[in-house]
Amino acid sequence: MKCKYSKNRSDKEKFKHISDNDKNALELLHLQLIFIYIYMMSDVFLFIGTIESINICYGKKEDNNPILLLEQGQILALIANIINNYITSTRYSQLSERYNEEEISLEPEFLVKQASILSIILYSLNVIAVSKQYEASLVINIFKCDKNSINLLFLQAVCFLMRFYGDYFLLRSTLKSIDLIRSKYDKSIKKIYNPDIDAVIAAEFYVLQRGVLYDIGCIALVTLINNGTELEKELLLPAQQTLVIANIIGVIANITVLIAFIKIYNRNENEPIFGR
């Protein structure tokens, strides 16, 4: 107990004189860890929901409607993005007060903030669309068991795996960002890694998976229009159209974040990364 107390006291001494700017940054980064964990939970829900949809297509009975898992996954992602928007908006405000335009360009931080707003719109639309799909699933069988539909579901599952990998790299970037700030006060942190590279890799994963999800949505929409029954069109067409619109917004948001992270990387300042 004495050793543990001494260690805690030593840690407090190291960070006793931490600047307000670094303290604020650390608080936001720890909040960022929370929203990444929520996002990862969302990825798991969406992946499992897609796999269970595939199982139904192959004739396996599931205890629960997989659309519920997809809906819960989208709700978690929406919650994560609301937190993300708070982080990016707060960070941009903090930097705006600290710097003027001649000292440093805050364009990357502004882009990330704008992208977070687009992401909230994206997942709000996704929640609405999946809720409509769930309502439709109570009336008709929405699971198509033809080869093309199953292939699209497999591709969708791969997209959610890709997004999980993206979140993993963003998690690495955030942990490195925390170490980067702590290293100013804790000299025992010897190796300082630049968080920019992991953030760029994460953003590339997000762009790729969102682009594929957009293609999947368009193919499903065209298939529904050409081959769906009148009842299927009545119940599913609004939801599918909403998903396509949401994915267009998602592509724009993810490309914006990628551009912003590349700009931060090109600044070569070895600085913490905020946002997604």
C-alpha positions in Angstrom: 0.0 0.0 0.0 2.9 2.3 0.8 4.5 1.8 -2.5 1.3 2.4 -4.3 0.7 5.6 -2.4 4.2 6.8 -3.2 3.7 6.1 -6.9 0.4 8.0 -7.0 2.0 10.9 -5.1 5.0 10.8 -7.6 2.6 11.0 -10.6 0.7 13.9 -9.0 4.0 15.7 -8.5 4.9 15.2 -12.2 1.7 16.8 -13.4 1.4 19.4 -10.7 2.5 22.2 -13.0 0.7 21.1 -16.1 -0.4 24.0 -18.2 -4.1 24.8 -18.7 -3.8 24.2 -22.4 -2.3 20.7 -21.9 -4.8 19.9 -19.2 -7.7 20.8 -21.5 -6.2 18.8 -24.3 -5.8 15.7 -22.1 -9.4 16.0 -20.9 -10.6 16.0 -24.5 -8.3 13.1 -25.5 -9.7 11.0 -22.6 -13.2 11.8 -23.7 -12.1 10.8 -27.2 -11.1 7.4 -25.9 -14.7 7.0 -24.7 -16.3 7.8 -28.0 -13.8 5.5 -29.8 -14.8 2.6 -27.5 -18.5 3.4 -28.2 -17.7 3.4 -31.9 -16.0 0.0 -31.6 -19.1 -1.4 -29.8 -21.2 0.0 -32.7 -18.9 -1.9 -35.2 -19.4 -5.1 -33.3 -23.2 -4.7 -33.3 -23.3 -3.9 -37.0 -21.0 -6.8 -37.9 -23.0 -9.4 -35.8 -26.3 -8.0 -37.2 -25.0 -8.5 -40.7 -23.7 -12.0 -40.0 -27.0 -13.0 -38.5 -28.8 -11.6 -41.6 -26.5 -13.9 -43.7 -27.4 -16.9 -41.5 -31.1 -16.2 -42.1 -30.5 -16.2 -45.8 -28.9 -19.6 -45.5 -32.0 -20.9 -43.6 -30.6 -20.7 -40.1 -33.1 -19.5 -37.5 -32.0 -16.6 -35.2 -33.6 -15.9 -31.8 -33.7 -12.1 -32.5 -34.4 -10.0 -35.5 -30.9 -9.0 -36.7 -32.3 -5.6 -37.8 -32.5 -4.7 -34.1 -28.8 -5.2 -33.8 -28.2 -3.0 -36.9 -30.4 -0.3 -35.4 -28.6 -0.5 -32.0 -25.3 -0.2 -33.8 -26.4 2.9 -35.7 -27.7 4.5 -32.4 -24.3 3.8 -30.7 -22.5 5.4 -33.7 -24.8 8.4 -33.5 -24.0 8.8 -29.7 -20.3 8.5 -30.5 -20.5 11.2 -33.1 -22.4 13.6 -30.8 -19.4 13.3 -28.4 -17.0 13.6 -31.3 -18.7 16.9 -32.4 -18.3 18.3 -28.8 -14.6 17.3 -28.9 -13.9 18.8 -32.3 -15.9 22.0 -31.6 -14.3 22.5 -28.2 -10.8 21.9 -29.6 -11.3 24.4 -32.5 -12.5 27.0 -30.0 -9.5 26.5 -27.7 -7.1 26.8 -30.6 -8.9 29.8 -32.0 -8.4 31.6 -28.7 -4.8 30.6 -28.5 -3.5 31.4 -32.0 -4.2 34.0 -34.7 -4.3 33.1 -38.4 -0.7 34.3 -39.0 0.7 31.9 -36.4 -0.9 28.7 -37.5 -3.6 27.7 -39.9 -6.6 26.1 -38.2 -8.1 24.9 -41.5 -7.6 21.2 -40.6 -9.3 21.6 -37.2 -12.2 23.5 -38.9 -12.6 20.7 -41.5 -12.7 18.0 -38.8 -15.3 20.0 -36.9 -17.5 20.4 -40.1 -17.1 16.7 -40.8 -18.4 15.8 -37.3 -21.6 17.7 -38.1 -22.0 15.8 -41.3 -21.5 12.5 -39.4 -24.3 13.4 -37.0 -26.6 13.9 -40.0 -25.3 10.6 -41.5 -26.1 8.5 -38.5 -29.4 10.3 -37.8 -30.5 9.3 -41.3 -29.2 5.8 -40.8 -31.2 5.3 -37.6 -34.3 6.5 -39.3 -33.7 4.2 -42.3 -33.0 1.1 -40.2 -36.0 1.8 -38.0 -38.1 1.8 -41.2 -36.5 -1.5 -42.2 -37.3 -3.0 -38.9 -41.0 -1.9 -39.2 -41.0 -3.5 -42.7 -39.5 -6.7 -41.4 -42.6 -7.2 -39.2 -44.8 -7.2 -42.3 -42.7 -8.9 -45.0 -39.6 -11.0 -45.2 -36.9 -8.5 -46.1 -34.1 -11.0 -46.4 -33.4 -12.0 -50.0 -31.6 -15.3 -50.3 -30.3 -15.0 -53.9 -26.5 -15.1 -54.5 -26.2 -11.4 -55.2 -27.9 -10.3 -52.0 -25.8 -12.7 -49.9 -22.6 -11.4 -51.6 -23.7 -7.8 -50.7 -24.2 -8.8 -47.1 -20.7 -10.4 -47.0 -19.3 -7.3 -48.5 -21.1 -5.2 -45.9 -19.6 -7.4 -43.1 -16.2 -6.7 -44.5 -16.9 -3.0 -44.4 -17.7 -3.1 -40.7 -14.5 -5.0 -40.1 -12.6 -2.3 -42.0 -14.2 0.3 -39.9 -13.2 -1.5 -36.7 -9.6 -1.5 -38.0 -9.9 2.2 -38.6 -11.1 2.7 -35.1 -8.2 0.7 -33.8 -5.7 3.0 -35.6 -7.6 6.0 -34.3 -7.3 4.5 -30.8 -3.6 4.1 -31.3 -3.3 7.7 -32.5 -5.2 9.0 -29.4 -3.1 7.0 -27.0 0.0 8.4 -28.7 -1.5 11.9 -28.5 -1.9 11.4 -24.7 1.7 10.2 -24.3 2.9 13.1 -26.4 1.4 15.6 -23.9 2.4 13.6 -20.8 6.0 13.3 -22.0 6.4 17.1 -21.4 6.0 16.4 -17.7 7.0 12.8 -17.3 10.6 12.2 -18.4 10.2 8.4 -17.9 8.3 8.4 -21.3 11.3 7.9 -23.5 9.9 7.1 -27.0 7.5 9.7 -28.4 5.6 8.5 -31.5 3.9 10.8 -33.9 0.2 10.2 -33.8 -0.4 11.7 -37.2 0.4 8.6 -39.3 -2.1 6.4 -37.4 -4.8 9.0 -37.8 -4.2 9.2 -41.6 -4.4 5.4 -41.8 -7.6 5.4 -39.8 -9.1 8.0 -42.1 -8.2 6.0 -45.2 -10.0 3.0 -43.8 -13.1 5.2 -43.1 -13.1 6.5 -46.7 -12.7 3.1 -48.2 -15.4 1.4 -46.2 -17.9 4.3 -46.6 -17.3 4.2 -50.4 -18.1 0.5 -50.5 -21.2 0.9 -48.3 -22.4 3.6 -50.8 -22.0 1.2 -53.7 -23.8 -1.5 -51.7 -26.7 0.9 -51.0 -26.9 1.9 -54.7 -27.0 -1.7 -55.9 -29.6 -2.6 -53.3 -31.7 0.4 -54.4 -31.5 -0.5 -58.1 -32.4 -4.1 -57.4 -35.4 -3.1 -55.3 -36.7 -0.8 -58.0 -36.2 -3.3 -60.8 -37.1 -6.6 -59.0 -39.1 -5.7 -55.9 -42.8 -6.3 -55.5 -45.2 -3.3 -55.1 -45.5 -4.0 -51.4 -41.7 -4.2 -51.0 -41.2 -1.0 -52.8 -43.9 0.7 -50.6 -42.3 -0.5 -47.4 -38.5 -0.5 -48.2 -37.9 2.1 -50.9 -38.0 5.2 -48.5 -35.5 3.5 -46.2 -33.2 2.4 -49.0 -33.2 5.9 -50.5 -32.4 7.4 -47.1 -29.4 5.0 -46.7 -28.0 6.1 -50.1 -28.4 9.8 -49.2 -26.7 9.1 -45.8 -23.8 7.3 -47.4 -23.3 10.2 -49.8 -23.0 12.5 -46.8 -20.7 9.9 -45.1 -18.4 9.8 -48.1 -18.1 13.6 -48.0 -17.5 13.6 -44.2 -14.8 10.9 -44.4 -13.0 12.5 -47.3 -13.0 15.8 -45.4 -11.4 14.2 -42.3 -8.8 12.5 -44.5 -7.9 15.8 -46.1 -7.7 17.4 -42.6 -5.5 14.7 -41.1 -3.1 14.9 -44.1 -2.9 18.6 -43.6 -2.1 18.1 -40.0 0.6 15.5 -40.9 2.1 18.0 -43.5 2.3 20.6 -40.7 5.0 18.3 -39.2 4.4 19.6 -35.7 4.1 16.2 -33.9 0.9 17.3 -32.3 -2.1 15.4 -30.7 -5.0 14.4 -33.0 -8.6 15.2 -32.2 -11.8 14.0 -33.9 -12.8 11.3 -36.3 
